[in-house]
Amino acid sequence: MTKLRAAFICAALLLISIPSFSQDPNFYIFLCFGQSNMEGAAKIEAQDTTAVDKRFQLLEAVDCPNLNRIKGNWYTAVPPLTRCNTGLGPVDYFGRTLVAELPENVKIGVINVAIGGCKIELFDKENYQSYTATAPDWMKGMLAGYEGNPYARLVELGKIAQRSGIIKGILLHQGESNTGDKAWPEKVKQVYENLLKDLELKAEKTPLLAGEVVNADQGGVCASMNTIIATLPQTITNAHVISSAGCPDGPDNLHFSAEGYRMLGKRYAEKMLSLLGKP
């Protein structure tokens, strides 16, 4: 056997051994990250768990024995969509609205990695350890669910999702813990660009949708942050701000109520639909 022929045989065997994946162009994937309002802080009500279309799928981010879910597997997106005992959030009605408005051959998949109370610095892939080293005790249990590195988990799951579908956008809801931080848009840009690089995405095809925190019209205690969030499109060309005006909040004036999350989630979806070319 010649060396050339042997090389061809080895190459063929290698190709056979590599698993193949069927990437569906009509399976739209969305990465979601942030702090508690992305996590979901409202009580899940009966209307939120019934009639969830199977075209709306969740790639589970942590092992949840109580929900019979395993990290890295797809499930119908019945809340909770973040960790095992989180509440209703904007991603729930983002996905529901998309499947209701898009053609029946289109599926929606979401990945939600969020940590209540965290600053955007937690998602800085280069410097997150300096942030987690001083994290309060109440946050450490949540961090443990992501092995201490939520950004890495988001990328890990993003790569798994890309075997099945196409990443169409990124959703962010974060800012309360960075209220008043004028460098926040640049910090978000760094996270966004890292995600693009690590998942081999193109900026012009991957919009970033960032939601406002609880609005001043609801007495939001961090509402001043919305003036900084509003500047994000000046830093990231393909960023879009989702208004929280009129979205009801809870008693703490920090988190949205269930109805507020439903409204905000629909607004994320409406913007995404317009970016997908659907009026």
Secondary structure, 3 states (H helix, E strand, C coil): CCHHHHHHHHHHHHHHHCCCCCCCCCEEEEEEEECHHHHCCECCCHHHHCCCCCCEEEECCCCEHHHCECCCCEEECCCCCCCCCCCECHHHHHHHHHHHHCCCCCEEEEEEEECCCCCHHHHCCCCHHHHHCCCCHHHHHHHHHCCCCHHHHHHHHHHHHCCCCEEEEEEEECCHHHCCCCCHHHHHHHHHHHHHHHCCCCHHHCCEEEECCCCHHHCCCCHHHHHHHCCHHHHCCCEEEECCCCCCECCCCCCECHHHHHHHHHHHHHHHHHHCCCC
